[in-house]
Amino acid sequence: MPDDLVTLAEAARRVRLSPQRVRKLAAKDPAFPPQQVIGGYRLVSWSAFERWDRDRNRRPGRPPKRR
């Protein structure tokens, strides 16, 4: 097993997001790094996750209302 595998919860903690937010992004973002399930835990490569987090489009706050 590669040394840089972390759980989604640990990856979330490292980038200061909630585990729920990371799970939601993993479900809807096609660019999210591949995950492995081992022992019921979803694992992701930390280096791939860090690269994805750095490159993703972030727009803080609530999106504007559509008219």
DSSP file (Angstrom, degrees, kcal/mol; ACC not computed):
  #  RESIDUE AA STRUCTURE BP1 BP2  ACC     N-H-->O    O-->H-N    N-H-->O    O-->H-N    TCO  KAPPA ALPHA  PHI   PSI    X-CA   Y-CA   Z-CA
    1    1 A M              0   0    0      0, 0.0     4,-0.0     0, 0.0     0, 0.0   0.000 360.0 360.0 360.0 131.8    0.0    0.0    0.0
    2    2 A P    >   -     0   0    0      0, 0.0     3,-1.1     0, 0.0     0, 0.0  -0.241 360.0-126.9 -60.5 149.2    1.4    3.4   -0.9
    3    3 A D  T 3  S+     0   0    0      1,-0.2     0, 0.0    42,-0.0     0, 0.0   0.716 101.8  61.7 -70.3 -20.9    2.6    5.6    2.0
    4    4 A D  T 3  S+     0   0    0      2,-0.0    42,-3.2    42,-0.0     2,-0.3   0.268  70.5 123.1 -96.4  15.8    0.5    8.6    1.0
    5    5 A L  E <   +A   45   0A   0     -3,-1.1     2,-0.3    40,-0.2    40,-0.2  -0.601  35.0 172.8 -75.2 132.4   -3.0    7.0    1.3
    6    6 A V  E     -A   44   0A   0     38,-2.6    38,-2.6    -2,-0.3     2,-0.1  -0.937  34.3-103.9-133.5 157.7   -5.2    8.9    3.7
    7    7 A T  E  >  -A   43   0A   0     -2,-0.3     4,-2.5    36,-0.2    36,-0.2  -0.364  34.9-112.0 -72.5 161.7   -8.9    8.6    4.5
    8    8 A L  H  > S+     0   0    0     34,-1.5     4,-2.5     1,-0.2     5,-0.2   0.877 120.0  55.1 -62.3 -35.3  -11.3   11.2    3.1
    9    9 A A  H  > S+     0   0    0     33,-0.2     4,-2.2     2,-0.2    -1,-0.2   0.909 109.1  46.1 -64.5 -41.7  -11.8   12.5    6.7
   10   10 A E  H  > S+     0   0    0      2,-0.2     4,-2.2     1,-0.2    -2,-0.2   0.903 112.0  50.9 -67.6 -40.9   -8.0   13.0    7.1
   11   11 A A  H  X S+     0   0    0     -4,-2.5     4,-1.3     1,-0.2    -2,-0.2   0.914 110.5  50.3 -61.1 -42.2   -7.7   14.7    3.8
   12   12 A A  H  <>S+     0   0    0     -4,-2.5     5,-2.7     1,-0.2     4,-0.4   0.919 109.3  50.9 -61.1 -44.5  -10.6   17.0    4.7
   13   13 A R  H ><5S+     0   0    0     -4,-2.2     3,-1.0     1,-0.2    -1,-0.2   0.904 107.2  54.2 -60.9 -41.6   -8.9   17.9    8.0
   14   14 A R  H 3<5S+     0   0    0     -4,-2.2    -1,-0.2     1,-0.2    -2,-0.2   0.802 116.0  37.1 -65.8 -29.2   -5.6   18.7    6.3
   15   15 A V  T 3<5S-     0   0    0     -4,-1.3    -1,-0.2    -3,-0.4    -2,-0.2   0.272 114.6-113.5-106.7  10.8   -7.3   21.2    3.9
   16   16 A R  T < 5S+     0   0    0     -3,-1.0     2,-0.3    -4,-0.4    -3,-0.2   0.893  72.5 128.0  59.4  46.3   -9.7   22.5    6.5
   17   17 A L      < -     0   0    0     -5,-2.7    -1,-0.2    -8,-0.1    -2,-0.1  -0.853  64.6-101.5-118.5 161.3  -12.9   21.2    4.9
   18   18 A S     >  -     0   0    0     -2,-0.3     4,-2.0     1,-0.1     5,-0.2  -0.545  26.6-122.3 -78.4 150.1  -15.6   19.2    6.6
   19   19 A P  H  > S+     0   0    0      0, 0.0     4,-2.3     0, 0.0     5,-0.2   0.866 114.3  56.6 -58.1 -35.1  -15.6   15.4    5.9
   20   20 A Q  H  > S+     0   0    0      1,-0.2     4,-2.1     2,-0.2     5,-0.1   0.901 105.7  49.7 -63.2 -41.1  -19.2   15.8    4.6
   21   21 A R  H  > S+     0   0    0      2,-0.2     4,-2.5     1,-0.2    -1,-0.2   0.903 110.5  49.7 -65.5 -41.2  -18.1   18.5    2.1
   22   22 A V  H  X S+     0   0    0     -4,-2.0     4,-2.6     2,-0.2    -2,-0.2   0.910 110.3  50.2 -65.4 -41.4  -15.3   16.3    0.8
   23   23 A R  H  X S+     0   0    0     -4,-2.3     4,-1.7     2,-0.2    -1,-0.2   0.902 111.3  49.5 -62.4 -39.6  -17.6   13.3    0.4
   24   24 A K  H  X S+     0   0    0     -4,-2.1     4,-1.6     2,-0.2    -2,-0.2   0.918 112.2  46.9 -65.5 -43.2  -20.1   15.5   -1.5
   25   25 A L  H  X S+     0   0    0     -4,-2.5     4,-2.6     1,-0.2     7,-0.2   0.887 109.7  54.5 -64.8 -38.5  -17.3   16.8   -3.8
   26   26 A A  H  < S+     0   0    0     -4,-2.6    -1,-0.2     1,-0.2    -2,-0.2   0.861 109.7  48.4 -62.1 -35.6  -16.0   13.3   -4.3
   27   27 A A  H  < S+     0   0    0     -4,-1.7    -1,-0.2    -5,-0.2    -2,-0.2   0.818 123.7  27.8 -75.6 -31.2  -19.5   12.2   -5.5
   28   28 A K  H  < S+     0   0    0     -4,-1.6    -2,-0.2    -5,-0.1    -3,-0.2   0.646  99.7  82.9-110.4 -15.2  -20.1   15.1   -7.9
   29   29 A D    ><  -     0   0    0     -4,-2.6     3,-1.8    -5,-0.2    -1,-0.1  -0.807  55.0-163.0 -96.7 112.8  -16.7   16.2   -9.2
   30   30 A P  T 3  S+     0   0    0      0, 0.0    -1,-0.1     0, 0.0    -4,-0.0   0.720  90.5  60.0 -65.9 -18.3  -15.4   14.0  -12.1
   31   31 A A  T 3  S+     0   0    0     -3,-0.1    -5,-0.1     2,-0.0    -2,-0.0   0.492  75.9 120.9 -86.3  -3.1  -11.9   15.4  -11.5
   32   32 A F  S <  S-     0   0    0     -3,-1.8     3,-0.1    -7,-0.2    17,-0.1  -0.357  75.5-100.6 -61.5 138.7  -11.8   14.1   -7.9
   33   33 A P        -     0   0    0      0, 0.0    -1,-0.1     0, 0.0    -2,-0.0  -0.196  46.5 -87.8 -61.0 152.7   -8.9   11.6   -7.5
   34   34 A P        -     0   0    0      0, 0.0    11,-0.5     0, 0.0     2,-0.3  -0.275  44.8-146.0 -61.7 145.8   -9.6    7.9   -7.6
   35   35 A Q  E     -B   44   0A   0      9,-0.1     2,-0.4    -3,-0.1     9,-0.2  -0.809   6.9-153.4-113.7 153.8  -10.6    6.3   -4.3
   36   36 A Q  E     -B   43   0A   0      7,-2.5     7,-3.8    -2,-0.3     2,-0.6  -0.966  11.0-143.1-121.2 142.7   -9.9    2.9   -2.8
   37   37 A V  E     +B   42   0A   0     -2,-0.4     2,-0.4     5,-0.2     5,-0.2  -0.936  27.0 167.8-107.8 118.0  -12.1    1.2   -0.3
   38   38 A I  E >  S-B   41   0A   0      3,-2.3     3,-1.8    -2,-0.6    -2,-0.1  -0.984  70.7 -13.6-131.9 120.3  -10.2   -0.8    2.3
   39   39 A G  T 3  S-     0   0    0     -2,-0.4     3,-0.1     1,-0.3    -1,-0.1   0.801 128.0 -54.5  61.3  30.1  -11.8   -2.1    5.4
   40   40 A G  T 3  S+     0   0    0      1,-0.3     2,-0.4     0, 0.0    -1,-0.3   0.414 114.2 115.5  85.5  -3.0  -14.8    0.1    4.9
   41   41 A Y  E <   - B   0  38A   0     -3,-1.8    -3,-2.3   -34,-0.0     2,-0.6  -0.841  63.7-134.2-102.6 137.1  -12.7    3.3    4.7
   42   42 A R  E     - B   0  37A   0     -2,-0.4   -34,-1.5    -5,-0.2     2,-0.3  -0.810  30.1-167.8 -89.2 120.3  -12.5    5.4    1.5
   43   43 A L  E     -AB   7  36A   0     -7,-3.8    -7,-2.5    -2,-0.6     2,-0.3  -0.811  10.8-176.8-113.0 149.8   -8.8    6.2    0.9
   44   44 A V  E     -AB   6  35A   0    -38,-2.6   -38,-2.6    -2,-0.3     2,-0.3  -0.983  37.6 -98.2-141.3 149.6   -7.3    8.6   -1.5
   45   45 A S  E  >  -A    5   0A   0    -11,-0.5     4,-2.7    -2,-0.3   -40,-0.2  -0.547  28.8-144.7 -68.0 127.3   -3.7    9.4   -2.4
   46   46 A W  H  > S+     0   0    0    -42,-3.2     4,-3.1    -2,-0.3     5,-0.2   0.913  98.6  51.3 -62.5 -42.5   -2.7   12.5   -0.5
   47   47 A S  H  > S+     0   0    0      1,-0.2     4,-2.0     2,-0.2    -1,-0.2   0.908 113.2  44.8 -63.9 -40.3   -0.5   13.9   -3.3
   48   48 A A  H  > S+     0   0    0      2,-0.2     4,-2.6     1,-0.2    -1,-0.2   0.904 114.8  48.9 -68.2 -40.7   -3.4   13.5   -5.8
   49   49 A F  H  X S+     0   0    0     -4,-2.7     4,-2.9     2,-0.2    -2,-0.2   0.918 110.6  50.3 -64.3 -43.5   -5.9   15.0   -3.4
   50   50 A E  H  X S+     0   0    0     -4,-3.1     4,-2.1     2,-0.2    -1,-0.2   0.903 111.8  48.0 -61.4 -42.0   -3.6   17.9   -2.7
   51   51 A R  H  X S+     0   0    0     -4,-2.0     4,-1.9    -5,-0.2    -2,-0.2   0.921 112.7  48.7 -64.0 -44.6   -3.1   18.5   -6.4
   52   52 A W  H  X S+     0   0    0     -4,-2.6     4,-1.5     1,-0.2    -2,-0.2   0.923 111.6  49.6 -60.5 -45.1   -6.9   18.3   -7.0
   53   53 A D  H  < S+     0   0    0     -4,-2.9    -1,-0.2     1,-0.2    -2,-0.2   0.888 111.2  49.0 -63.2 -39.6   -7.6   20.7   -4.1
   54   54 A R  H  < S+     0   0    0     -4,-2.1    -1,-0.2     1,-0.2    -2,-0.2   0.868 117.3  41.0 -67.1 -36.3   -5.1   23.2   -5.4
   55   55 A D  H  < S+     0   0    0     -4,-1.9    -2,-0.2    -5,-0.2    -1,-0.2   0.597  90.1 106.8 -91.3 -11.7   -6.5   23.1   -8.9
   56   56 A R  S  < S-     0   0    0     -4,-1.5     2,-0.7    -5,-0.1    -3,-0.0  -0.301  77.9-106.9 -73.1 155.3  -10.2   23.1   -8.2
   57   57 A N        -     0   0    0      2,-0.0     2,-0.5    -2,-0.0    -1,-0.1  -0.702  39.9-171.0 -83.3 113.2  -12.4   26.1   -8.8
   58   58 A R        +     0   0    0     -2,-0.7    -1,-0.0    -3,-0.0     0, 0.0  -0.910  16.2 172.3-109.5 130.3  -13.3   27.6   -5.5
   59   59 A R        -     0   0    0     -2,-0.5    -2,-0.0     2,-0.1     0, 0.0  -0.873  26.4-144.2-132.0 101.6  -15.9   30.4   -5.1
   60   60 A P        +     0   0    0      0, 0.0     2,-0.0     0, 0.0    -2,-0.0  -0.229  56.8  27.3 -67.6 154.1  -16.6   31.0   -1.5
   61   61 A G  S    S-     0   0    0      2,-0.0    -2,-0.1     0, 0.0     0, 0.0  -0.135 101.8 -39.6  90.4 174.3  -20.0   31.9   -0.3
   62   62 A R        -     0   0    0      1,-0.1     3,-0.1    -2,-0.0     0, 0.0  -0.510  65.2-111.1 -74.1 138.3  -23.5   31.3   -1.5
   63   63 A P        -     0   0    0      0, 0.0    -1,-0.1     0, 0.0     3,-0.1  -0.370  42.3 -94.4 -67.9 151.9  -24.0   31.5   -5.2
   64   64 A P        -     0   0    0      0, 0.0     2,-0.1     0, 0.0     0, 0.0  -0.290  44.9 -98.6 -65.4 151.4  -26.1   34.4   -6.5
   65   65 A K        -     0   0    0     -3,-0.1     2,-0.4     1,-0.1    -3,-0.0  -0.433  34.4-124.4 -68.3 141.1  -29.8   33.9   -7.1
   66   66 A R              0   0    0     -2,-0.1    -1,-0.1     1,-0.1     0, 0.0  -0.704 360.0 360.0 -85.4 139.9  -30.8   33.2  -10.6
   67   67 A R              0   0    0     -2,-0.4    -1,-0.1     0, 0.0    -2,-0.0   0.402 360.0 360.0-106.1 360.0  -33.4   35.6  -12.0
